[in-house]
Amino acid sequence: MTPNPLDDAAWWRHAVIYQVYVRSFADSDGDGVGDLAGVRARLPYLRDLGVDALWFTPWYASPMADGGYDVADYRRIDPAFGDLAEAEALVADALGLGIRTIVDVVPNHVSDQHEWFRAALAAPPGSPERARFWFHPGAGPDGAERPTHWVSSFGGPTWTRTTNPDGTPGEWYLHLFTPQQPDLNWDHPEVRAEHESVLRFWFDRGVAGIRIDSAALLVKDPALPEVPAAPAPGEHPFIDRDGLHDVYRTWRAIADAYTPPRVLVGEVWLDDVERFARYLRPDEMHTAFNFDFMARPWEAKDLRESIDQTLAAHAGVGAPPTWVLSNHDVTRPVTRYGRADTGFAFAAKRFGTPTDLALGRRRARAAALLTAALPGCLYVYQGDELGLPEVEDLPLDRIQDPMHERSGGVDPGRDGCRVPLPWSGDRPPFGFSPDGVEPWLPQPAAWAELTAERQATDPGSMLSLYRQVLALRRRLDHDAPLRWLDAPPEVLAFARGSMACVVNLGPAPAPLPEHTAVLVSSGPLAGGELQPDDAVWLALP
């Protein structure tokens, strides 16, 4: 009898998790915006792809000032996506196909339309309503200067001044992102209790876990010091404060109280590997995103260094690593890997950066084999399995990402990786919406070659490669450790059990180690050699 994957209590240690950006996945009602019914209709596609779980970016009621990461109500689905009954049905339908669900929680801030913040604005300084946030008098003799010079994650200031009922200038409030996303005060017991209630609300509805947005930002230094030029560990006034760990220990206890236990996944952007690993101790989060690997350039030395550091850091706390090539914030691999600078950094994002899409697609195929072969969890952002490139020529008046506006138009923003998926047909909207409906972001006409329908019948397509790789991955010994094999400096070669993965990042063909069979290759093998920017899985003797 085939074992039921839902019986695997350790599923989160080796799962393939597919990120769903709901607005851009599938539109069922013809309004140009993706919705939960659209996802439900495409669940067989996700089953056939071979994923174990779906991670949904925020589907909650929101004014969409930041793509849903400005949450107005955690217990209500945004009407553009459906309603709570639709969400519950989606979770149940996915489980029926052996697919779990992870939902996003955004604990650092809420929307300025959240009932708490509306009440805070209506209340006077020093009120209980304002104590849930970071309201503060301004600096200078008339309070006209910002309390700190902290810089927003989206660029620009982090404080906005309020207006009193009589029209005079009031206090300032903190927002590490946009002014429409006021930061919560995590020293306040009501803030902690509300989020614990939100966790239980979704766990009670059958979700398998939560992904914690901006997980290292919640706790602030109440003295509000300026950011030091070179902060010592734990010294930064709003990143990686030691008090965060008490929050996540409490959340872990809540998750562990369920049967089966629920899972916590952290978005933790930290350069300090040791500090990063502290969030993955056995009584805190189960896993956290590995942004270091994702941001590395397409260079053997860099990638091997990241793999070694990642495995060592996770081994120290007994947690599985995660591997991801992109997400809803990051330039798509097909575009990124075709550039002269193949790494990723938000500060480097600019309009007009040249890219070789054919080269990028070849490397993205190889990168898919590399990440899928590594021990731990694999995340796939929707559309990467189709080899979609970044859309870099969106009309400026269609860009909605606040990063673009707050950079003064210098940063193209993140909408280029959020363009709605092409499902079928030879012209937009490519089955994303009904014919004749214009999606919320325009799709390139060239995507006719990249639809899921067309790729499903092409054995050489990116979709076919992903399906083959994910099917083979299920047969791997997930407990088998990684051991490096002898290889030239520009080649990554490692074994896990009886399988070897070889990736050629150099300019010349590379010899293959002794093997009994080729399991899968990202490109054609010639004369028993691996071509540049290709990867292969081999069965070892």
Secondary structure, DSSP 8 states (H G I E B T S, - for coil): ----GGG-TTGGGT-EEEEE-GGGT--SSSSSS--HHHHHHTHHHHHHHT-SEEEE---EE---TTTT-S-SEEEEE-TTT--HHHHHHHHHHHHHTT-EEEEEE--SB--TTSHHHHHHHHS-TT-TTGGGBTEE--BSTTS-B-S---B-TTSSBSEEEEE-TTSSEEEEEE-SS-TTS-BB-TTSHHHHHHHHHHHHHHHTTT--EEEETTTT-S---TT-----SS--TTTSSSSS-TTHHHHHHHHHHHHHTSSS--EEEE----S-HHHHHHTTSTTS-SEE--HHHHHS-S-HHHHHHHHHHHHHHHHTTT---EEES--TTS--HHHHTTSSS-S--GGG--TT----HHHHHHHHHHHHHHHHHSSSEEEEETTGGGT--------GGG---HHHHHTTT-S--SGGG-S----SSSSTTTTSS-TT---SS---GGGGGG-HHHHHT-TTSHHHHHHHHHHHHTTS-TT---EE----TTEEEEEETTEEEEEE-SSS-EE----SEEEEESS--BTTEE-TT-EEEEE--
